[in-house]
Amino acid sequence: MWVLCAVLSATDSVALDHGALERMVTGDHDALGELYDRHGRTVYSLALRVLRDQGDAEDIVQEVFSQVWRQAGKYDRGRGSVIAWLLTLTRSRAIDRLRGRKSRPEPIGDESLLSDLAAGGPSADEQLTWAGHATRIRTALDGISTLQRAAIELAFFEGLTHAEIAERLELPLGTVKTRIRQGLLTLRDRLAGAH
Amino acid sequence: MSDHTMEHDRLRESTALYVLEALDELERAEFERHLATCADCAEEVRSLRTVAGALPLSVPQVDPPFALRSRILAAAGAQAKKSPTVVAMPSAPSSSSRLSRAGWLSAAALLVLSAGLGVYSWSLGQQIVGLRERLTDVIAQLDRSQEETAVAVRTASATQTRLTVLLAPDMRQVDLEGQPAAPRASGRAFWSRSRGLVFTASNLPPLPRGRTYQLWMVSADAPVSAGVLSPDQSGGVAETFSTPTDVPAPVAIALTIEPEGGLPAPTGDKYLVGLTH
């Protein structure tokens, strides 16, 4: 159901999010509420996947929306979708907490992991709706080897370095490197091919 | 090969690790220096970022607790006003002013509530009993399937051993014929000095109590026992034996009937005999 709603609203959502950020700059709380209503669930689900603890995940969601409220004015809409920014912040904060690290400087620059995503994507192939991504990425993930998937997920959701992944999976360093790249390349091709 | 090409070949594998932030500090700095001068790697990094960006969507979607929304809005409100007095606190009921009637009402409510809780905990108890029964069933099922797996593994392992013998480069086949004691029986032996012996037979007469069939590798010196075996109800048998690699080359393979457990040398009637060629 959520997927369906997202499909219907995906195109408008980008413009709505930008509008919401502009209203937040003027101190409009309702705008923050609207942004939360659109993306709170996605953000919470990611934090929960990384931390596997409801209380910790709630803290992260609160921190992320707090930061967005504070920094709404600094956000440059040329950079792409707000949800990509939200998810970058969420992953980074959640992994920091998971690994007991102090939070890194708050990233809002072009280097953010998700900066090319969704509406900000430069090519037509990448102009994917948010929900289209969801279904497709799941199907695509089912199509790569278990080992490739495990290695990719350890890096993305648990913030391990490739050396740590090699140790965890008891594989040679070079194998992990190759598996991760091959896995992501296959995902890329499958995502593009399924268009 | 140019320096750039060599560097490129070495660092190309790191594009995905860079995108997933799985490089350590030094590796990352080195890769970024390369990235600044390499259009190919930059293009790959850009395309892989899109893929990594989609990964959060693969996780199961879970609704956050209802109260989180108001906590977030309240926190933003507190930040905006920069004043602690403005934060809306739920007004605490002053207990002293609520007496008599309200007190009796809550006592009555408590009674109803505790009765309700009693029923509720009884129904929970019933659920636990049900769940425990299901758990026992599931565990029994699991045990059964583990046993089945063990049997399958043993069968597979026996088949594997048999195949190893049959496919050995030094495998020799010996056909065995029924002797007067068992004219309808027949058998076949496959022997590899390096890998062992596979023996199959059919129509073997049932064994008398306290007796066993024993298989012999008969050489010019003396018969060497390959092992004992029992046929199934239809008189068929298929067994694999490991044989000493230094066993003298057999001139014949023979099956005799011996006392249970077998003997070092044959004493009983021959049931099957086959000459090696």
Interface residues (C-beta under 8 A of the other chain):
Chain A: W2 G27 H29 L32 G33 Y36 D37 G40 R41 T42 Y44 S45 L46 L48 R49 Q54 A57 E58 V61 Q62 F65 S66 W69 R70 A84 L87 T90 R91 L113 L114 S115 D116 L117 A118 G121 P122 E126 L128 W130 H133 A134 R136 I137 R138 L141 I152 E153 A155 F156 F157 G159 L160 T161 H162 A163 I165 G174 K177 T178 I180 R181 G183 L184 L185 L187 R188 L191
Chain B: E13 S14 T15 A16 L17 V19 L20 E21 A22 L23 D24 R46 S47 L48 R49 T50 V51 A52 G53 A54 L55 P56 L57 S58 V59 P60 Q61 V62 D63 P64 P65 L68 R69 R71 I72 L73 A75 A76 G77 Q79 A80
